[in-house]
């Protein structure tokens, strides 16, 4: 789930469709999409082989309701702060109605990324993805084992007191 600061809407990005190891960055670039496909931007003006739109431009959508985010996960320490090079690999795009990025227009795709020279790109100029936070979420089985273990410890302590 990805939520923009101060926004009440959220977009569930549950389809991880790309995971690429980058030896130079020392980790994995993971791209997760809302829909089960990677089609976020329609063909630009019908020009064959051209997808997306110019940096800083806007593109109205009519039928594409997809969103994505690309995050970086270090292979040595997933919770370590990102380096400048790793931060420049982050990207997002939102072409959903109402737009998570809060454009006020229900038909505007919003994107953001950093170029290799460190300048911002996309339609959200100056609002590039500059940080990410990754936290571990326990699996349901882990919670079950924890609760069962605590229950057994309580049972053993109670039994010892009774003896």
Backbone bond lengths (Angstrom), bond angles and torsions (degrees), N, CA, C in turn:
res aa  C-N    CA-C-N  psi(-1)  N-CA   C-N-CA  omega(-1)  CA-C   N-CA-C  phi
1 X - - - 1.449 - - 1.521 108.71 -
2 X 1.284 117.44 129.07 1.457 122.89 178.77 1.513 107.72 -118.48
3 X 1.333 117.26 130.20 1.455 121.76 -179.47 1.510 109.19 -130.60
4 X 1.315 117.63 135.89 1.462 121.63 177.78 1.522 109.80 -82.14
5 X 1.327 115.94 146.08 1.457 121.43 179.66 1.524 110.39 -56.68
6 X 1.330 116.79 129.06 1.447 121.70 175.64 1.519 114.53 77.32
7 X 1.306 118.13 0.27 1.463 120.98 -178.58 1.516 109.17 -100.60
8 X 1.326 116.28 146.09 1.451 120.11 179.31 1.523 111.82 -92.62
9 X 1.323 117.71 -19.58 1.456 119.72 179.67 1.523 110.17 -84.20
10 X 1.316 115.88 155.23 1.458 119.95 177.04 1.524 108.28 -143.75
11 X 1.305 115.14 158.23 1.455 122.12 -179.07 1.517 107.46 -126.17
12 X 1.319 116.99 126.11 1.460 121.22 178.79 1.522 109.03 -85.51
13 X 1.332 115.89 119.70 1.466 121.57 -178.52 1.523 108.90 -107.90
14 X 1.321 116.38 73.52 1.451 121.65 -171.75 1.514 116.65 -93.96
15 X 1.324 118.95 3.57 1.464 121.09 -178.02 1.520 110.48 -111.41
16 X 1.334 116.51 94.06 1.462 120.44 178.29 1.526 107.76 -77.72
17 X 1.326 115.83 105.11 1.460 120.35 -174.23 1.515 113.57 -106.80
18 X 1.329 117.34 -1.49 1.460 119.21 179.69 1.520 109.70 -152.67
19 X 1.310 116.09 133.14 1.464 122.74 173.11 1.526 106.49 -144.41
20 X 1.321 116.21 110.81 1.460 121.55 -174.50 1.523 109.39 -123.11
21 X 1.337 116.53 124.70 1.462 120.30 177.19 1.523 109.23 -77.44
22 X 1.322 116.11 130.36 1.465 122.08 178.13 1.521 107.90 -114.21
23 X 1.330 116.20 105.92 1.461 122.19 -177.05 1.526 111.91 -61.21
24 X 1.327 117.23 -37.48 1.462 121.37 -178.83 1.524 111.34 -65.30
25 X 1.337 117.21 -41.95 1.465 121.67 -179.58 1.526 112.09 -82.40
26 X 1.323 117.31 -20.44 1.462 121.11 178.55 1.513 114.02 78.29
27 X 1.320 116.52 40.50 1.456 119.42 178.82 1.517 111.89 -178.51
28 X 1.328 114.92 -163.04 1.456 121.72 -174.03 1.524 110.59 -114.66
29 X 1.326 116.20 133.19 1.466 122.08 170.83 1.521 106.69 -93.22
30 X 1.324 116.70 117.60 1.455 122.48 -176.43 1.523 108.85 -112.24
31 X 1.328 116.71 126.56 1.464 121.45 176.68 1.518 109.01 -113.57
32 X 1.322 115.19 125.65 1.454 121.59 -179.37 1.523 109.12 -120.16
33 X 1.327 116.34 137.54 1.457 122.57 -174.24 1.522 111.01 -119.33
34 X 1.339 116.10 156.46 1.454 120.91 176.26 1.529 109.81 -72.60
35 X 1.328 117.25 -48.74 1.459 121.86 179.02 1.525 109.90 -92.41
36 X 1.313 115.97 167.77 1.459 120.75 -178.99 1.532 111.11 -85.92
37 X 1.345 116.37 43.71 1.460 121.54 174.80 1.522 108.35 -156.81
38 X 1.316 116.10 165.38 1.467 120.64 -176.77 1.523 112.59 -98.72
39 X 1.326 118.01 10.02 1.461 121.83 -179.48 1.527 109.65 -78.73
40 X 1.326 116.69 102.04 1.462 120.75 178.77 1.519 110.36 -107.52
41 X 1.306 117.60 -42.09 1.461 121.57 -178.13 1.516 109.77 -113.43
42 X 1.311 116.07 135.48 1.463 119.93 179.57 1.523 110.06 -75.86
43 X 1.325 115.83 166.15 1.459 121.08 178.64 1.523 108.93 -57.86
44 X 1.304 116.96 130.10 1.458 123.21 -173.62 1.524 112.31 -71.97
45 X 1.327 116.17 98.82 1.454 121.14 175.55 1.516 114.53 65.85
46 X 1.315 117.94 18.55 1.452 121.12 179.08 1.514 114.36 80.14
47 X 1.327 118.27 8.49 1.460 121.32 179.06 1.525 108.09 -78.71
48 X 1.317 117.39 120.44 1.460 121.61 -177.32 1.522 111.10 -60.41
49 X 1.331 115.91 134.54 1.459 121.29 176.85 1.512 114.72 81.18
50 X 1.329 118.07 2.32 1.463 120.95 -179.47 1.518 108.70 -113.70
51 X 1.312 117.14 120.74 1.454 122.28 176.06 1.509 109.30 -119.04
52 X 1.310 117.10 147.02 1.457 121.02 177.89 1.509 111.39 91.13
53 X 1.336 116.08 -154.42 1.454 120.98 -176.74 1.511 108.99 -157.53
54 X 1.311 116.82 172.51 1.462 121.99 -174.10 1.522 111.92 -65.77
55 X 1.330 116.25 147.77 1.458 121.65 176.58 1.518 109.60 -55.51
56 X 1.327 115.69 129.35 1.456 120.70 179.68 1.511 113.27 83.22
57 X 1.319 118.05 -5.95 1.457 121.25 179.77 1.513 111.01 -87.02
58 X 1.312 115.86 175.03 1.460 120.14 175.93 1.516 108.36 -123.91
59 X 1.302 115.96 159.70 1.460 121.47 -179.90 1.512 107.29 -141.70
60 X 1.331 117.27 117.60 1.454 119.63 176.62 1.516 108.91 -77.72
61 X 1.320 115.32 142.36 1.455 120.71 -178.23 1.521 109.17 -113.70
62 X 1.305 115.64 153.93 1.456 119.38 177.16 1.522 111.57 -122.13
63 X 1.318 118.09 -34.90 1.457 118.75 -175.85 1.525 114.46 -135.32
64 X 1.306 118.58 -1.63 1.461 120.88 -179.88 1.519 108.55 -93.48
65 X 1.300 117.28 118.44 1.461 121.82 -178.88 1.517 110.37 -122.52
66 X 1.318 117.18 50.29 1.454 121.40 -177.16 1.525 110.23 -111.40
67 X 1.314 116.14 160.42 1.463 123.24 176.53 1.520 107.68 -147.50
68 X 1.334 116.24 157.08 1.463 119.74 178.80 1.521 110.33 -151.24
69 X 1.310 114.59 164.47 1.459 121.73 170.78 1.528 106.96 -144.91
70 X 1.323 116.05 141.88 1.461 121.55 173.56 1.517 107.45 -115.77
71 X 1.325 116.21 121.04 1.461 121.74 179.68 1.524 108.95 -118.04
72 X 1.322 115.67 162.55 1.459 121.52 178.26 1.518 108.82 -111.45
73 X 1.327 117.03 133.77 1.462 122.56 177.45 1.523 107.99 -123.17
74 X 1.328 116.28 115.87 1.462 121.61 179.79 1.523 109.86 -66.75
75 X 1.325 116.94 138.48 1.464 120.04 179.24 1.526 112.02 -79.27
76 X 1.330 118.28 -17.30 1.466 120.50 179.11 1.521 112.63 -94.20
77 X 1.342 118.11 -38.71 1.462 121.90 179.38 1.526 109.11 -151.60
78 X 1.334 118.37 96.80 1.461 121.30 -176.95 1.530 114.27 -59.56
79 X 1.322 118.38 -20.90 1.463 120.91 -178.02 1.528 113.12 -96.93
80 X 1.334 117.55 2.33 1.470 121.13 -179.68 1.528 110.33 -70.75
81 X 1.343 117.27 146.05 1.471 119.94 175.04 1.530 109.97 -60.27
82 X 1.322 115.89 148.02 1.458 120.44 -178.52 1.521 111.70 -77.91
83 X 1.318 115.31 146.61 1.464 120.68 171.84 1.533 107.73 -79.49
84 X 1.330 116.99 170.33 1.465 120.21 177.57 1.524 111.08 -58.90
85 X 1.328 116.82 -43.30 1.471 120.63 -179.08 1.530 110.96 -63.47
86 X 1.332 117.44 -39.41 1.462 121.18 179.26 1.526 110.91 -68.75
87 X 1.329 117.18 -39.05 1.465 121.25 178.75 1.519 110.96 -62.89
88 X 1.314 116.88 -35.77 1.462 120.80 -179.09 1.527 112.49 -69.42
89 X 1.326 117.86 -8.40 1.460 121.41 177.95 1.531 112.02 -91.26
90 X 1.337 118.24 -8.29 1.458 121.69 -179.18 1.525 110.38 -74.72
91 X 1.335 116.34 148.00 1.467 120.89 178.38 1.523 109.32 -158.12
92 X 1.334 116.20 158.56 1.456 120.86 173.83 1.521 109.62 -150.42
93 X 1.306 115.53 158.34 1.454 121.76 175.51 1.513 108.46 -151.93
94 X 1.331 116.91 139.29 1.459 121.32 -177.77 1.519 109.65 -139.07
95 X 1.316 116.74 110.56 1.464 122.48 178.26 1.525 110.36 -118.03
96 X 1.331 116.93 30.71 1.456 121.20 -179.46 1.521 110.36 -88.84
97 X 1.344 118.37 153.60 1.462 120.40 177.04 1.529 110.16 -58.81
98 X 1.312 116.86 134.38 1.457 120.78 -179.27 1.507 111.90 86.92
99 X 1.297 117.84 -21.11 1.456 125.46 176.48 1.516 114.54 47.93
100 X 1.313 115.63 117.73 1.460 123.08 177.63 1.519 111.75 -55.85
101 X 1.314 117.13 -30.05 1.457 120.36 -176.90 1.521 112.94 -78.12
102 X 1.325 117.68 -0.32 1.456 121.21 171.72 1.509 115.54 71.27
103 X 1.324 117.97 46.96 1.462 120.16 -177.98 1.511 112.68 -79.62
104 X 1.314 117.41 -18.61 1.450 119.96 -175.18 1.518 111.80 86.10
105 X 1.301 117.91 -15.67 1.458 122.02 178.19 1.517 108.80 -106.11
106 X 1.323 117.89 126.31 1.462 119.28 -178.51 1.522 113.87 -73.13
107 X 1.338 118.37 -6.43 1.462 120.11 -175.56 1.526 113.33 -118.97
108 X 1.313 119.70 19.39 1.458 120.95 -176.73 1.522 111.04 -107.60
109 X 1.328 116.73 127.28 1.465 121.39 174.50 1.525 108.66 -78.37
110 X 1.306 116.67 136.60 1.457 121.19 177.06 1.525 108.25 -117.84
111 X 1.325 116.78 135.70 1.459 121.39 179.32 1.515 110.13 -137.01
112 X 1.299 116.01 162.44 1.451 120.64 174.36 1.510 110.90 -159.80
113 X 1.310 116.06 140.51 1.462 122.28 175.81 1.510 107.88 -162.76
114 X 1.312 116.18 168.90 1.456 121.68 174.27 1.514 108.46 -109.55
115 X 1.317 116.46 136.40 1.458 120.61 175.92 1.526 108.89 -79.21
116 X 1.309 117.09 164.92 1.462 120.68 -179.26 1.524 112.42 -59.21
117 X 1.340 117.84 -27.04 1.466 119.58 178.62 1.528 112.20 -83.38
118 X 1.339 117.34 1.42 1.459 121.19 176.21 1.513 114.87 92.92
119 X 1.335 118.71 -3.73 1.457 120.36 178.13 1.519 109.90 -84.93
120 X 1.329 115.99 155.50 1.456 121.07 -177.20 1.514 111.19 -78.83
121 X 1.319 116.03 151.41 1.450 121.71 175.79 1.512 110.18 -134.54
122 X 1.296 116.96 170.90 1.453 121.52 179.11 1.510 111.83 98.99
123 X 1.326 115.76 -175.08 1.459 120.28 -178.93 1.518 112.17 -80.82
124 X 1.312 117.66 -18.17 1.467 121.97 179.26 1.522 108.23 -96.01
125 X 1.312 117.45 60.69 1.463 121.89 -177.05 1.524 109.99 -55.46
126 X 1.316 117.00 128.86 1.459 121.59 -179.12 1.510 113.04 84.82
127 X 1.323 118.02 -4.52 1.457 121.53 178.36 1.517 108.08 -120.70
128 X 1.302 115.10 53.37 1.456 120.52 -178.41 1.523 109.59 -76.29
129 X 1.329 117.66 155.85 1.461 119.82 177.05 1.526 109.41 -70.30
130 X 1.320 117.32 104.06 1.459 120.10 -174.20 1.516 113.44 -103.71
131 X 1.321 118.41 -5.75 1.459 119.70 177.99 1.521 109.37 -157.02
132 X 1.316 114.63 164.59 1.456 121.17 173.90 1.510 107.94 -149.17
133 X 1.315 116.53 153.13 1.457 122.03 177.03 1.517 107.67 -127.24
134 X 1.322 116.25 124.83 1.458 121.37 177.67 1.521 107.43 -118.69
135 X 1.318 116.17 123.95 1.461 120.60 178.30 1.524 108.85 -124.08
136 X 1.305 115.05 149.13 1.457 120.30 179.04 1.524 109.40 -75.61
137 X 1.313 116.94 135.90 1.458 122.32 176.99 1.520 106.77 -116.89
138 X 1.345 116.99 119.40 1.465 118.94 -178.83 1.529 111.57 -62.07
139 X 1.305 115.73 141.89 1.458 121.75 175.93 1.529 108.45 -72.00
140 X 1.338 118.32 153.78 1.469 120.23 178.47 1.527 112.23 -56.24
141 X 1.329 117.26 -35.63 1.465 120.31 178.67 1.518 112.23 -63.59
142 X 1.339 117.01 -34.77 1.465 120.86 177.60 1.516 110.66 -64.57
143 X 1.335 116.34 -42.39 1.472 120.09 178.36 1.528 109.98 -64.07
144 X 1.316 117.53 -40.56 1.461 121.19 179.47 1.522 110.34 -62.01
145 X 1.329 117.27 -45.72 1.467 120.78 178.82 1.527 111.09 -63.12
146 X 1.332 117.34 -41.10 1.462 121.01 178.58 1.521 110.49 -61.03
147 X 1.321 117.10 -48.26 1.467 120.83 -178.54 1.531 110.81 -65.17
148 X 1.330 117.48 -40.84 1.466 120.45 178.28 1.525 110.18 -64.11
149 X 1.330 117.14 -41.49 1.464 121.03 178.75 1.519 112.09 -63.80
150 X 1.316 116.88 -43.80 1.468 120.03 177.81 1.522 111.03 -64.39
151 X 1.327 116.62 -38.97 1.465 120.70 177.49 1.524 111.46 -62.68
152 X 1.328 117.12 -43.62 1.473 121.27 178.78 1.523 111.17 -64.51
153 X 1.340 116.57 -40.56 1.472 119.67 178.74 1.524 110.00 -63.32
154 X 1.327 116.80 -43.06 1.464 120.67 178.00 1.518 111.25 -61.68
155 X 1.334 116.66 -42.68 1.458 121.49 178.70 1.525 110.77 -61.85
156 X 1.347 117.52 -43.76 1.466 121.44 -179.56 1.528 111.13 -65.77
157 X 1.312 117.72 -41.26 1.471 120.79 179.00 1.518 110.07 -64.82
158 X 1.317 117.32 -43.78 1.461 121.29 179.82 1.529 110.31 -63.15
159 X 1.314 117.11 -39.48 1.462 121.61 -179.08 1.531 110.63 -67.15
160 X 1.355 116.93 -38.98 1.466 120.32 178.19 1.521 111.12 -65.24
161 X 1.322 116.99 -39.35 1.470 120.76 178.96 1.519 110.90 -63.80
162 X 1.324 116.83 -37.10 1.463 121.15 -179.23 1.528 111.14 -68.98
163 X 1.322 118.03 -27.74 1.469 121.44 -177.29 1.455 109.79 -71.57
